[in-house]
Amino acid sequence: MSINDTIARLVRPEVLGLETYSVPDSTGLIKLDANENPFPWPAGIVQAWLEVLREIQVNRYPDANPHRLKQRVCEAMAIPAGMDVLFGNGSDELIQIILMAVARPGSRVLAPTPTFSMYEIVARSVGMEFIAVPLSDDYGLDPAAFSTAMETHRPAVTFLAYPNTPTGNLFADEDVEAVLRQSDGLVVVDEAYFVFTDATFLRHLDRFDNLLVLRSFSKLGLAGLRLGFLIGNPAWLAEFDKVRLPYNISSLTQASAQFALANKAFLDQQVRRIRAERERLFQALDGMPGIRAWPSEANFILFQVQATDAGRVYDALYTAGVLVKNLDGIGGVPRGCLRVAVGTAEENTTFLQALQAIV
Ligand SMILES: *Cc1c(COP(=O)(O)O)cnc(C)c1O
């Protein structure tokens, strides 16, 4: 028997059908493809951080239940009283933990499309069926389509990215609340971009038993640490905690995140700069002939090149040293769409000049 026959016999068909999540090589490029915070840490902060890291005993396992980190997060993020927090190795891991806890044959995950790709990838990898409901033309939730889909498929979990990616908008509060009311499954409001908007569903947690709010430190500026957290009723989190692998948050991440939160002012300032640059970038794209851009409540902007091929624009930007995300051909947005993260002022100017020269 060849190895391929054995693989085909043993690996589940859903897994055989998946593709590896690919990340393009960004060496030497202006990296505007992954919605990261573009600013490095100030030198003084790095010095103080290294002093903290010096104390870590890497021969020991990390704290299995990071209480001190949890306390800091609850204070810094104004987590409502009575709600608990569960940490994940990135919020990606929490998506996996939630679905591992509820997956059973025939159970379903529902999300609008287009949205964050991991909902579908994780759903399929744990053997759940994924149902995609197209957004309306203005990228809002389509209440009728959503209602029908929920009635038909009775999803165990519905994911709503708020703001959504790659569209950048917030869904209307009343539409999200309608989903929460209609669903007899869990509804996860994914606030990965919460620092770039003033809206949140945290205050609705005590109104809806089936609501969970998912957040991440990645887009705030700690993507390399891999830390996300799930906020919700302790009864839910206690079940998810059983599926979580022990020690999923490394000592380095725990200490670094605590340090970052204790020195949060510099991150807040970076966020303010990103929000200001987002407006400048949007105005410039919006005013560029041949470009259509959508307003964003996140740290990226979705735009469409109208007279030319998006693949060509992506390649030309790449050649000019700028890496963006090519979304041409994904469902739910018009042909010719690309997504660009908000970079430093200098990076954004380089991007805009390169784009102008191409279109
Ligand atoms: C980036 C992103 C995540 C993943 O965050 P990590 O904490 O880095 O795993 C989750 N959801 C959405 C909508 C995102 O854009």
The ligand as an SDF file (V2000), in Angstrom:
LIG
                    3D

 15 15  0  0  0  0  0  0  0  0999 V2000
   -7.1670   38.6480   13.1930 C   0  0  0  0  0  0  0  0  0  0  0  0
   -8.4810   38.1200   13.5690 C   0  0  0  0  0  0  0  0  0  0  0  0
   -8.6150   37.0820   14.4880 C   0  0  0  0  0  0  0  0  0  0  0  0
   -7.4370   36.2880   14.9880 C   0  0  0  0  0  0  0  0  0  0  0  0
   -6.7890   36.8390   15.9960 O   0  0  0  0  0  0  0  0  0  0  0  0
   -5.6080   36.0890   16.7600 P   0  0  0  0  0  0  0  0  0  0  0  0
   -5.8610   36.4900   18.1690 O   0  0  0  0  0  0  0  0  0  0  0  0
   -4.3460   36.6470   16.1860 O   0  0  0  0  0  0  0  0  0  0  0  0
   -5.7220   34.6080   16.5550 O   0  0  0  0  0  0  0  0  0  0  0  0
   -9.8810   36.6960   14.8790 C   0  0  0  0  0  0  0  0  0  0  0  0
  -10.9750   37.2570   14.3360 N   0  0  0  0  0  0  0  0  0  0  0  0
  -10.8920   38.2340   13.4300 C   0  0  0  0  0  0  0  0  0  0  0  0
  -12.1250   38.8240   12.8690 C   0  0  0  0  0  0  0  0  0  0  0  0
   -9.6440   38.6870   13.0100 C   0  0  0  0  0  0  0  0  0  0  0  0
   -9.5620   39.6270   12.0710 O   0  0  0  0  0  0  0  0  0  0  0  0
  1  2  1  0
  2  3  1  0
  2 14  2  0
  3  4  1  0
  3 10  2  0
  4  5  1  0
  5  6  1  0
  6  7  2  0
  6  8  1  0
  6  9  1  0
 10 11  1  0
 11 12  2  0
 12 13  1  0
 12 14  1  0
 14 15  1  0
M  END
$$$$
